Amino acid sequence: MPKKESDSFTALKEIIARLRGPDGCPWDKKQTHASLRPFLVEESYEVLQTLDEGVPEKLRDELGDLLLQIMLHAQIAAESGQFDVDDVVRGISHKLIHRHPHVFGSQKVKDVVEVEQNWEALKQEEREGESILAGMPEQMPALAYSQSMQRRVAGVGFDWDKVEEIIDKLAEEVAEIKQAPNQQEKANEFGDLLFTLANIARRLDIDLEIALRSANQRFYRRFAHMEEVCRERGLDLASLSLDEQNALWEEAKQRIG
């Protein structure tokens, strides 16, 4: 079935331009790159949430909302003569071709590890002498930033040989927290502990942000179940002993998982 004209990418560009035009929407017309920043962050997190939920229709809608933010930023840039969305598409297309010579060229790779190493090497070429850590957004969540940073340096071989060595390092960091003489040193050592955990997660192919978010959600469901059980049994959760609370927690783990 052919797509309607309003379903095309060209139509979307025209809709965004009209929203920003003289007879467009007052809200859209007043937006700037700066004013749109919180919406870009919010929409990105909503996409992540729908990925966790696994509902395709919701993911489709949230990706549309995220695309709207990209289109608005591109339109604002186009109005000032900087670039337009076609330049954005052209740029990412060229970048993907350049960074995949094993697909669009004659280069051969043996596995995913080699693909990642080549990717980082090609990115370094594009940086023209800048640090491989340059350009990483400081606004990223700290755990995600840590994993991304460690992934980049691993791309040039700065990495542990075996994940077991990093796990041993984790035990060392725990011991150093215990031995820290003051609060500042404890904070520093705790940061090193989190950094090491991020490294272990990277080597085990675990996204630390997703893993922690999943753990948070499990805790929320289990604790909510404890509260519900207390209401059903006429108990005051805050008045229970720690042993009694732990018994409810184990019960919640059995029921909620």
C-alpha positions as CSV (number, residue, x, y, z in Angstrom):
1,M,0.0,0.0,0.0
2,P,1.6,3.3,-1.0
3,K,2.4,5.8,1.7
4,K,0.4,9.0,2.0
5,E,2.2,12.2,1.2
6,S,2.0,13.2,4.9
7,D,3.8,10.0,5.8
8,S,7.1,11.0,4.0
9,F,10.2,12.5,5.6
10,T,9.9,15.4,3.3
11,A,6.4,16.1,4.7
12,L,7.8,16.0,8.2
13,K,10.4,18.6,7.3
14,E,7.7,20.8,5.9
15,I,5.6,20.4,9.0
16,I,8.4,21.4,11.2
17,A,9.3,24.4,9.0
18,R,5.6,25.5,9.1
19,L,5.4,25.2,12.9
20,R,8.5,27.5,13.1
21,G,7.2,29.8,10.3
22,P,5.5,33.2,10.6
23,D,2.0,31.7,10.8
24,G,3.2,28.7,12.9
25,C,2.8,27.8,16.5
26,P,3.8,30.4,19.1
27,W,5.4,27.8,21.3
28,D,7.5,26.2,18.5
29,K,8.6,29.6,17.1
30,K,10.1,30.8,20.4
31,Q,12.2,27.7,21.0
32,T,16.0,27.8,20.8
33,H,18.7,25.1,21.1
34,A,19.0,26.0,24.8
35,S,15.3,25.9,25.6
36,L,14.9,22.5,23.9
37,R,17.7,20.9,26.0
38,P,15.5,19.5,28.8
39,F,13.0,18.1,26.3
40,L,15.8,16.2,24.4
41,V,17.0,14.7,27.6
42,E,13.4,13.8,28.7
43,E,12.5,12.2,25.4
44,S,15.8,10.2,25.4
45,Y,14.9,8.7,28.8
46,E,11.4,8.0,27.7
47,V,12.8,6.0,24.8
48,L,15.0,4.0,27.3
49,Q,11.9,3.3,29.4
50,T,9.9,1.9,26.5
51,L,12.9,-0.3,25.5
52,D,12.7,-1.7,29.0
53,E,8.9,-2.3,28.7
54,G,9.3,-4.0,25.3
55,V,6.1,-2.6,23.8
56,P,6.7,-1.9,20.1
57,E,3.9,0.6,19.7
58,K,5.1,2.7,22.6
59,L,8.7,2.5,21.3
60,R,7.5,3.7,17.9
61,D,5.7,6.7,19.4
62,E,8.6,7.6,21.7
63,L,11.1,7.4,18.8
64,G,8.8,9.8,17.0
65,D,9.0,12.2,19.9
66,L,12.7,12.0,19.9
67,L,12.9,12.6,16.2
68,L,10.8,15.7,16.7
69,Q,13.5,17.1,18.9
70,I,16.2,16.4,16.3
71,M,14.0,18.0,13.6
72,L,13.5,21.1,15.7
73,H,17.2,21.5,16.3
74,A,18.0,21.0,12.6
75,Q,15.3,23.6,11.6
76,I,16.6,26.2,14.1
77,A,20.1,25.7,12.6
78,A,18.7,25.9,9.0
79,E,17.0,29.2,9.8
80,S,20.4,30.7,10.8
81,G,22.1,29.3,7.7
82,Q,24.3,26.8,9.6
83,F,23.0,23.4,8.3
84,D,19.7,21.6,7.8
85,V,18.5,18.1,8.4
86,D,19.7,16.9,5.0
87,D,23.2,17.9,6.1
88,V,22.7,15.9,9.3
89,V,21.6,12.8,7.3
90,R,24.4,13.3,4.8
91,G,26.9,13.6,7.6
92,I,25.9,10.4,9.4
93,S,25.7,8.5,6.2
94,H,29.3,9.4,5.2
95,K,30.4,8.6,8.8
96,L,28.8,5.2,8.8
97,I,30.4,4.3,5.4
98,H,33.8,5.5,6.5
99,R,33.6,3.6,9.8
100,H,32.5,0.3,8.2
101,P,35.2,-0.5,5.6
102,H,34.5,-4.2,6.2
103,V,31.0,-3.6,4.8
104,F,31.4,-0.9,2.2
105,G,35.0,-1.5,1.4
106,S,37.5,-4.4,1.0
107,Q,38.7,-4.7,4.6
108,K,38.3,-8.0,6.4
109,V,37.5,-8.5,10.1
110,K,37.4,-11.7,12.1
111,D,35.1,-10.8,14.9
112,V,33.2,-8.1,16.8
113,V,36.3,-7.2,18.9
114,E,38.2,-6.3,15.7
115,V,35.3,-4.3,14.5
116,E,35.3,-2.2,17.7
117,Q,39.0,-1.7,17.5
118,N,38.8,-0.5,13.9
119,W,35.9,1.8,14.8
120,E,38.0,3.5,17.5
121,A,41.0,3.7,15.2
122,L,38.9,5.4,12.5
123,K,37.3,7.8,15.0
124,Q,40.8,8.7,16.2
125,E,41.7,9.6,12.6
126,E,38.7,11.9,12.4
127,R,39.7,13.6,15.6
128,E,42.9,14.8,14.0
129,G,45.3,14.5,16.9
130,E,42.8,15.1,19.7
131,S,42.6,12.8,22.7
132,I,40.5,9.7,22.2
133,L,38.6,10.9,25.2
134,A,37.8,14.3,23.6
135,G,34.2,15.0,22.8
136,M,32.6,12.8,25.4
137,P,29.6,14.7,26.8
138,E,30.1,15.5,30.5
139,Q,26.3,15.6,30.8
140,M,26.1,11.8,30.5
141,P,25.2,9.9,33.7
142,A,28.5,9.2,35.5
143,L,28.3,5.4,35.2
144,A,27.6,5.5,31.5
145,Y,30.4,8.1,31.0
146,S,32.8,5.7,32.8
147,Q,31.9,2.8,30.7
148,S,32.1,4.8,27.5
149,M,35.5,6.2,28.5
150,Q,36.8,2.7,29.3
151,R,35.5,1.4,26.1
152,R,37.4,4.0,24.1
153,V,40.7,3.4,25.8
154,A,40.2,-0.4,25.4
155,G,40.0,0.3,21.7
156,V,43.7,1.2,21.7
157,G,44.7,-1.8,23.9
158,F,44.7,-0.1,27.3
159,D,42.7,-2.8,29.0
160,W,43.1,-5.7,31.4
161,D,43.9,-9.1,29.8
162,K,41.3,-11.0,31.8
163,V,38.1,-10.0,33.5
164,E,39.2,-12.0,36.6
165,E,42.0,-9.5,37.0
166,I,39.5,-6.7,37.3
167,I,37.4,-8.6,39.8
168,D,40.5,-9.0,41.9
169,K,41.0,-5.2,41.6
170,L,37.4,-4.9,42.9
171,A,38.3,-6.7,46.1
172,E,41.4,-4.4,46.5
173,E,39.2,-1.3,46.1
174,V,36.8,-2.6,48.8
175,A,39.7,-3.1,51.2
176,E,41.0,0.5,50.5
177,I,37.6,1.9,51.4
178,K,37.8,0.2,54.8
179,Q,41.3,1.6,55.3
180,A,40.5,5.2,54.2
181,P,41.4,7.6,57.0
182,N,38.8,10.3,56.4
183,Q,35.6,11.1,54.5
184,Q,37.3,12.5,51.4
185,E,39.5,9.5,51.0
186,K,36.5,7.2,51.5
187,A,34.7,9.2,48.7
188,N,37.7,8.8,46.4
189,E,38.0,5.1,47.1
190,F,34.3,4.6,46.6
191,G,34.6,6.4,43.2
192,D,37.4,4.0,42.3
193,L,35.2,1.1,43.3
194,L,32.4,2.3,41.0
195,F,34.9,2.8,38.2
196,T,36.1,-0.8,38.6
197,L,32.5,-2.1,38.6
198,A,31.9,-0.2,35.4
199,N,34.9,-1.9,33.9
200,I,33.8,-5.3,34.9
201,A,30.3,-4.7,33.5
202,R,31.9,-3.6,30.2
203,R,34.0,-6.7,30.0
204,L,30.9,-8.9,30.7
205,D,29.0,-6.9,28.0
206,I,26.6,-5.5,30.6
207,D,25.3,-1.9,30.3
208,L,25.7,-0.6,33.8
209,E,23.0,2.0,33.5
210,I,20.5,-0.6,32.3
211,A,21.6,-3.1,35.0
212,L,21.2,-0.5,37.8
213,R,17.9,0.7,36.4
214,S,16.6,-2.9,36.4
215,A,17.9,-3.4,39.9
216,N,16.1,-0.2,41.0
217,Q,12.9,-1.4,39.4
218,R,13.1,-4.8,41.1
219,F,13.7,-3.1,44.5
220,Y,10.7,-0.9,43.9
221,R,8.4,-3.8,43.1
222,R,9.6,-5.9,46.0
223,F,9.3,-3.1,48.6
224,A,5.9,-2.1,47.3
225,H,4.9,-5.8,47.7
226,M,6.2,-5.7,51.3
227,E,4.0,-2.6,52.0
228,E,1.0,-4.3,50.4
229,V,1.5,-7.4,52.6
230,C,1.7,-5.3,55.7
231,R,-1.6,-3.6,54.8
232,E,-3.3,-6.9,54.2
233,R,-2.0,-8.3,57.5
234,G,-2.6,-5.2,59.5
235,L,1.1,-4.6,60.2
236,D,3.1,-1.4,60.6
237,L,6.2,-1.9,58.5
238,A,8.2,0.7,60.3
239,S,7.4,-1.0,63.7
240,L,8.7,-4.4,62.6
241,S,12.2,-5.5,63.6
242,L,14.9,-5.8,61.0
243,D,14.6,-9.6,61.0
244,E,10.8,-9.3,60.4
245,Q,11.4,-6.9,57.6
246,N,14.0,-9.1,56.0
247,A,11.5,-12.1,56.2
248,L,9.0,-10.0,54.3
249,W,11.7,-9.0,51.8
250,E,12.6,-12.7,51.2
251,E,8.9,-13.4,50.7
252,A,8.7,-10.6,48.2
253,K,11.7,-11.9,46.3
254,Q,10.0,-15.3,46.0
255,R,6.8,-13.8,44.7
256,I,8.0,-10.9,42.6
257,G,11.4,-12.3,41.5
